[in-house]
Amino acid sequence: MQVCEYCKTENEDDHKYCKECGNRLLSLVTVEIENLDDAEKLDIESMKGKAFIYSTRGQHEKAVEELVRTIRHYPHVPELHYQLGNIYYKNMQVESAINEYERCISLDADHFKALLALGNIYGGDVRNHDMAIRIYSRAVELKPDYPDLRNNLGNALRFSGRFAEAAEQFKKAIELNPNYARAMFNLGKTYYAMKDLKNAEALYRNAIEIDRNHPRAHMTLGLTLLAEGRGGEAADEFRTAIELDPSYVQAYGFLARTLKKLDRDAEAEEAAREALKIQPALGSVEDILNSTGDDD
C-alpha cells in the first residue's frame, strides 16, 4: 500500500494518483528524473490529477483553481487549457470554455480533442455553423476516418443550407460505420430538405431498422409520407413516435391534423386534446387542427 503524503489516504501500490485527493503518489519504484522538463511533467500530471478528482466530485471551483494555478506556472502546455475548457463547459461557462479551447489550439494546432470540443460548442451551443464548419474541417484533416466528426460536420453544413456537401459527409460517416443510425437519420433529413422524398424515406427506414426506439425518425418518416400523400401511413408513424415518447407534442399535433384530413374527426380532436395536456400554450383544439405545423 502507498500512503498519500497530502491527505494520508492508503492507496494500492499500482495507483499513480490518490483515490481521495488526486495527488500524485510517490511510487515504490525509483523514478529517475534526467532533466527539469521531466520534473515539470510530473508536477503537471499531479495537478491535473487533483483537478480531475475535484471535477468528478462536482467541485468545479476547486478544479478550476487547481488548473489555473498550474497554468500560471506552465502557461504553454496545451493540455492544461484543454482540461480547463472541459471543466468550464461542464459548469456551463461556455464563453470561458471557448477561450481555453482556443488557447489550447493556438499552442497546438493539431490538438484533435480541443478542435472537436470547440466545433461542438459552435455547432450546438452557439449555433455559429460557419465557424463550426471551419473547425470541423480542420479536425477532419487530422482524423478523416472518425464517423462522429463526419456526422457533426454534415450537420453544420446542413444547417447552413449546404445540403449536397452535408449529404457527402453523412454518406462518409455511414461508410465508416454501416450501423450509424444517427447519420442515416441526418442524411434522411438532408434529402427531405432537398425534396428528394424517396431517398429520405429509405434513409429513415434504414435508421429505424437499426434503432427502432428512435421517435424522431418515426416522426420525420411520417412527415415524408405525408408529403407523398400517404396520410394513413403517416398517421401510423406519428402514433409510433408518441408511443416511444408520450411527451412528443409535435407528433400529437401532426397526428391530429393528419387525422382531420382523413376525415377521422373524433380521433383528430382527441390527439389535439392530448397535445394541449402537454403544452396548454398551444391554445385550443381548433388552434391545433388549423395550424400549419412546423417540421420537426
RODO-2510 file (C-alpha; in nm, 4 decimals, decimal comma):
residues 296
     n   res          X          Y          Z
     1     m     0,0000     0,0000     0,0000
     2     q     0,1040     0,3603    -0,0626
     3     v     0,0118     0,6454     0,1727
     4     c    -0,0620     0,9832     0,0178
     5     e     0,1601     1,2498     0,1708
     6     y    -0,1134     1,5088     0,1125
     7     c    -0,4202     1,3525     0,2762
     8     k    -0,2743     1,0308     0,4322
     9     t    -0,5153     0,8028     0,2436
    10     e    -0,3946     0,4484     0,1711
    11     n    -0,3821     0,3510    -0,1970
    12     e    -0,2918     0,0345    -0,3871
    13     d     0,0700     0,0031    -0,4977
    14     d    -0,0165     0,0387    -0,8671
    15     h    -0,2069     0,3671    -0,8250
    16     k    -0,0454     0,6753    -0,9767
    17     y    -0,2825     0,9226    -0,8077
    18     c    -0,4502     0,9273    -0,4709
    19     k    -0,8086     0,7992    -0,4935
    20     e    -0,9156     1,0596    -0,2372
    21     c    -0,7428     1,3870    -0,3289
    22     g    -0,5823     1,3228    -0,6684
    23     n    -0,2289     1,3973    -0,5505
    24     r     0,0445     1,2142    -0,7436
    25     l     0,1739     0,9254    -0,5338
    26     l     0,5395     0,8504    -0,4726
    27     s     0,5908     0,5200    -0,6477
    28     l     0,7681     0,2374    -0,4660
    29     v     0,9780     0,2103    -0,7805
    30     t     1,2535     0,4713    -0,8018
    31     v     1,1913     0,7319    -1,0727
    32     e     1,4983     0,8929    -1,2197
    33     i     1,4441     1,2485    -1,3431
    34     e     1,7045     1,3360    -1,6013
    35     n     1,6093     1,6981    -1,6650
    36     l     1,3845     1,9788    -1,5491
    37     d     1,1261     1,9126    -1,8199
    38     d     1,0634     1,5664    -1,6755
    39     a     1,0255     1,7120    -1,3264
    40     e     0,7761     1,9674    -1,4532
    41     k     0,5829     1,6937    -1,6319
    42     l     0,5419     1,5008    -1,3075
    43     d     0,4235     1,8140    -1,1275
    44     i     0,1745     1,8949    -1,4051
    45     e     0,0385     1,5404    -1,4022
    46     s    -0,0147     1,5607    -1,0266
    47     m    -0,2069     1,8859    -1,0554
    48     k    -0,4160     1,7502    -1,3441
    49     g    -0,4962     1,4502    -1,1266
    50     k    -0,6214     1,6712    -0,8454
    51     a    -0,8338     1,8751    -1,0852
    52     f    -0,9848     1,5564    -1,2261
    53     i    -1,0812     1,4322    -0,8788
    54     y    -1,2407     1,7666    -0,7908
    55     s    -1,4310     1,7666    -1,1192
    56     t    -1,5692     1,4146    -1,0765
    57     r    -1,6931     1,5164    -0,7306
    58     g    -1,8706     1,8180    -0,8771
    59     q    -1,6288     2,0566    -0,7032
    60     h    -1,5801     2,2633    -1,0185
    61     e    -1,4461     2,5751    -0,8462
    62     k    -1,1663     2,3790    -0,6810
    63     a    -1,0895     2,2046    -1,0093
    64     v    -1,0659     2,5422    -1,1825
    65     e    -0,8439     2,6819    -0,9061
    66     e    -0,6076     2,3863    -0,9387
    67     l    -0,5742     2,4194    -1,3133
    68     v    -0,5473     2,7993    -1,3134
    69     r    -0,2694     2,7740    -1,0538
    70     t    -0,0906     2,5198    -1,2704
    71     i    -0,1313     2,7298    -1,5856
    72     r     0,0293     3,0272    -1,4081
    73     h     0,3444     2,8160    -1,3747
    74     y     0,3173     2,6375    -1,7118
    75     p     0,1172     2,8654    -1,9455
    76     h     0,2369     2,6974    -2,2652
    77     v     0,1072     2,3454    -2,2006
    78     p    -0,1883     2,2900    -2,4392
    79     e    -0,3397     2,0018    -2,2417
    80     l    -0,3895     2,2206    -1,9345
    81     h    -0,6004     2,4692    -2,1307
    82     y    -0,7971     2,1796    -2,2815
    83     q    -0,8714     2,0328    -1,9388
    84     l    -0,9712     2,3739    -1,8035
    85     g    -1,2007     2,4207    -2,1029
    86     n    -1,3678     2,0882    -2,0247
    87     i    -1,4374     2,1900    -1,6667
    88     y    -1,5728     2,5298    -1,7695
    89     y    -1,8026     2,3583    -2,0187
    90     k    -1,9282     2,1081    -1,7606
    91     n    -2,0088     2,4074    -1,5410
    92     m    -2,1983     2,5721    -1,8325
    93     q    -1,9436     2,8550    -1,8633
    94     v    -1,9442     2,8384    -2,2410
    95     e    -1,7507     3,1569    -2,3187
    96     s    -1,4716     3,0616    -2,0779
    97     a    -1,4617     2,7128    -2,2306
    98     i    -1,4274     2,8612    -2,5796
    99     n    -1,1384     3,0814    -2,4618
   100     e    -0,9482     2,7862    -2,3156
   101     y    -1,0039     2,5576    -2,6150
   102     e    -0,8834     2,8371    -2,8436
   103     r    -0,5742     2,8876    -2,6279
   104     c    -0,5075     2,5153    -2,6454
   105     i    -0,5335     2,5183    -3,0257
   106     s    -0,3137     2,8287    -3,0511
   107     l    -0,0425     2,6283    -2,8731
   108     d    -0,1099     2,3045    -3,0595
   109     a    -0,2940     2,3459    -3,3896
   110     d    -0,3301     1,9661    -3,4161
   111     h    -0,4993     1,9118    -3,0795
   112     f    -0,7864     1,6992    -3,2094
   113     k    -0,9908     1,6814    -2,8894
   114     a    -0,9865     2,0594    -2,8473
   115     l    -1,0891     2,1086    -3,2108
   116     l    -1,3753     1,8612    -3,1691
   117     a    -1,4928     2,0205    -2,8428
   118     l    -1,4756     2,3711    -2,9891
   119     g    -1,6587     2,2633    -3,3032
   120     n    -1,9319     2,1052    -3,0921
   121     i    -1,9781     2,4277    -2,8979
   122     y    -2,0010     2,6435    -3,2095
   123     g    -2,2291     2,3920    -3,3807
   124     g    -2,4503     2,3183    -3,0805
   125     d    -2,4413     2,5844    -2,8089
   126     v    -2,3537     2,8966    -3,0061
   127     r    -2,5136     2,7948    -3,3387
   128     n    -2,2358     2,9608    -3,5374
   129     h    -2,2356     2,6997    -3,8107
   130     d    -1,9804     2,8741    -4,0331
   131     m    -1,7293     2,8644    -3,7503
   132     a    -1,8211     2,5027    -3,6720
   133     i    -1,7601     2,4069    -4,0369
   134     r    -1,4176     2,5687    -4,0337
   135     i    -1,3145     2,3924    -3,7121
   136     y    -1,4611     2,0524    -3,8022
   137     s    -1,2939     2,0694    -4,1441
   138     r    -0,9567     2,1138    -3,9757
   139     a    -1,0320     1,8193    -3,7457
   140     v    -1,1265     1,6038    -4,0469
   141     e    -0,7805     1,6690    -4,1905
   142     l    -0,6349     1,5159    -3,8749
   143     k    -0,8769     1,2223    -3,8425
   144     p    -1,0626     1,1621    -4,1689
   145     d    -1,1950     0,8232    -4,0529
   146     y    -1,3829     0,9416    -3,7438
   147     p    -1,7587     0,8835    -3,8068
   148     d    -1,8934     1,1187    -3,5374
   149     l    -1,6839     1,4027    -3,6738
   150     r    -1,8166     1,3462    -4,0251
   151     n    -2,1707     1,3457    -3,8865
   152     n    -2,1116     1,6683    -3,6932
   153     l    -1,9608     1,8401    -3,9966
   154     g    -2,2570     1,7207    -4,2012
   155     n    -2,4999     1,8776    -3,9546
   156     a    -2,3159     2,2104    -3,9609
   157     l    -2,3295     2,2083    -4,3413
   158     r    -2,6973     2,1098    -4,3360
   159     f    -2,7895     2,3929    -4,1004
   160     s    -2,6011     2,6290    -4,3322
   161     g    -2,8126     2,5154    -4,6289
   162     r    -2,5200     2,3393    -4,7981
   163     f    -2,7182     2,0208    -4,8482
   164     a    -2,5118     1,8482    -5,1170
   165     e    -2,1933     1,8858    -4,9113
   166     a    -2,3770     1,7737    -4,5977
   167     a    -2,5019     1,4609    -4,7744
   168     e    -2,1457     1,3677    -4,8688
   169     q    -2,0338     1,3912    -4,5052
   170     f    -2,3241     1,1770    -4,3807
   171     k    -2,2532     0,9192    -4,6516
   172     k    -1,8901     0,9079    -4,5415
   173     a    -1,9972     0,8603    -4,1777
   174     i    -2,2192     0,5686    -4,2813
   175     e    -1,9405     0,4219    -4,4945
   176     l    -1,7145     0,4295    -4,1882
   177     n    -1,9889     0,2878    -3,9630
   178     p    -2,2588     0,0988    -4,1590
   179     n    -2,4806     0,0810    -3,8474
   180     y    -2,4698     0,4539    -3,7766
   181     a    -2,8435     0,5200    -3,7340
   182     r    -2,7977     0,8851    -3,6379
   183     a    -2,6072     0,9630    -3,9595
   184     m    -2,8765     0,7822    -4,1599
   185     f    -3,1415     0,9928    -3,9874
   186     n    -2,9488     1,3127    -4,0632
   187     l    -2,8961     1,2095    -4,4251
   188     g    -3,2698     1,1469    -4,4462
   189     k    -3,3373     1,4991    -4,3180
   190     t    -3,0958     1,6348    -4,5768
   191     y    -3,2740     1,4538    -4,8587
   192     y    -3,6070     1,5786    -4,7219
   193     a    -3,4767     1,9363    -4,7331
   194     m    -3,3676     1,8719    -5,0941
   195     k    -3,7237     1,7490    -5,1768
   196     d    -3,5846     1,4017    -5,2508
   197     l    -3,8639     1,2226    -5,0663
   198     k    -3,7886     0,8760    -5,1996
   199     n    -3,4342     0,8735    -5,0637
   200     a    -3,5451     1,0459    -4,7434
   201     e    -3,7982     0,7702    -4,6785
   202     a    -3,5378     0,4995    -4,7481
   203     l    -3,2858     0,6535    -4,5064
   204     y    -3,5415     0,6958    -4,2282
   205     r    -3,6450     0,3330    -4,2668
   206     n    -3,2809     0,2235    -4,2560
   207     a    -3,2287     0,4234    -3,9358
   208     i    -3,5404     0,2708    -3,7793
   209     e    -3,4288    -0,0787    -3,8771
   210     i    -3,1135    -0,0244    -3,6705
   211     d    -3,2724     0,1769    -3,3889
   212     r    -3,6442     0,1024    -3,3563
   213     n    -3,6708     0,3217    -3,0450
   214     h    -3,5994     0,6459    -3,2309
   215     p    -3,9116     0,8669    -3,2001
   216     r    -3,7770     1,1457    -3,4217
   217     a    -3,7037     0,9009    -3,7041
   218     h    -4,0654     0,7823    -3,6929
   219     m    -4,1820     1,1438    -3,6784
   220     t    -3,9764     1,2528    -3,9787
   221     l    -4,0723     0,9401    -4,1703
   222     g    -4,4326     1,0372    -4,1019
   223     l    -4,3699     1,3863    -4,2407
   224     t    -4,2143     1,2374    -4,5535
   225     l    -4,5070     1,0015    -4,6082
   226     l    -4,7450     1,2928    -4,5516
   227     a    -4,5620     1,4954    -4,8174
   228     e    -4,6048     1,1991    -5,0520
   229     g    -4,9801     1,1967    -4,9916
   230     r    -4,9767     0,8793    -4,7817
   231     g    -5,1721     1,0118    -4,4844
   232     g    -5,2768     0,6783    -4,3340
   233     e    -4,9169     0,5533    -4,3187
   234     a    -4,8021     0,8907    -4,1859
   235     a    -5,0549     0,8710    -3,9007
   236     d    -4,9187     0,5283    -3,8057
   237     e    -4,5663     0,6705    -3,7825
   238     f    -4,6822     0,9654    -3,5716
   239     r    -4,8545     0,7202    -3,3361
   240     t    -4,5362     0,5145    -3,3079
   241     a    -4,3365     0,8285    -3,2263
   242     i    -4,5856     0,9061    -2,9484
   243     e    -4,5656     0,5517    -2,8115
   244     l    -4,1896     0,5901    -2,7862
   245     d    -4,2101     0,9415    -2,6412
   246     p    -4,5509     1,0198    -2,4819
   247     s    -4,4478     1,3842    -2,4339
   248     y    -4,3807     1,4388    -2,8052
   249     v    -4,6214     1,7301    -2,8543
   250     q    -4,5262     1,7929    -3,2190
   251     a    -4,6163     1,4336    -3,3054
   252     y    -4,9570     1,4788    -3,1430
   253     g    -5,0100     1,7951    -3,3449
   254     f    -4,9253     1,6354    -3,6783
   255     l    -5,1279     1,3282    -3,5904
   256     a    -5,4302     1,5480    -3,5156
   257     r    -5,4037     1,7403    -3,8427
   258     t    -5,3405     1,4257    -4,0455
   259     l    -5,6444     1,2520    -3,8968
   260     k    -5,8544     1,5597    -3,9721
   261     k    -5,7503     1,5403    -4,3383
   262     l    -5,8534     1,1748    -4,3352
   263     d    -6,1986     1,2780    -4,2019
   264     r    -6,1350     1,0981    -3,8744
   265     d    -6,2546     1,3979    -3,6733
   266     a    -6,3102     1,2322    -3,3340
   267     e    -5,9607     1,0841    -3,3335
   268     a    -5,8171     1,4143    -3,4542
   269     e    -5,9775     1,6067    -3,1674
   270     e    -5,8568     1,3508    -2,9148
   271     a    -5,4985     1,3844    -3,0400
   272     a    -5,5268     1,7633    -3,0182
   273     r    -5,6520     1,7407    -2,6596
   274     e    -5,3519     1,5238    -2,5706
   275     a    -5,1219     1,7882    -2,7190
   276     l    -5,2883     2,0537    -2,5032
   277     k    -5,2319     1,8475    -2,1888
   278     i    -4,8601     1,8606    -2,2620
   279     q    -4,8456     2,2204    -2,3830
   280     p    -5,1508     2,4325    -2,2904
   281     a    -4,9937     2,7355    -2,4589
   282     l    -5,0908     2,5836    -2,7933
   283     g    -5,4349     2,7367    -2,7340
   284     s    -5,7328     2,5230    -2,8226
   285     v    -5,8235     2,2085    -3,0130
   286     e    -5,9267     2,4283    -3,3059
   287     d    -5,5957     2,6164    -3,2969
   288     i    -5,4022     2,2911    -3,3241
   289     l    -5,6212     2,1481    -3,6006
   290     n    -5,5984     2,4686    -3,8038
   291     s    -5,2241     2,5168    -3,7556
   292     t    -4,9928     2,4507    -4,0482
   293     g    -4,7400     2,2963    -3,8097
   294     d    -4,3621     2,3124    -3,8279
   295     d    -4,1424     2,0294    -3,9446
   296     d    -3,9726     1,8580    -3,6522
***
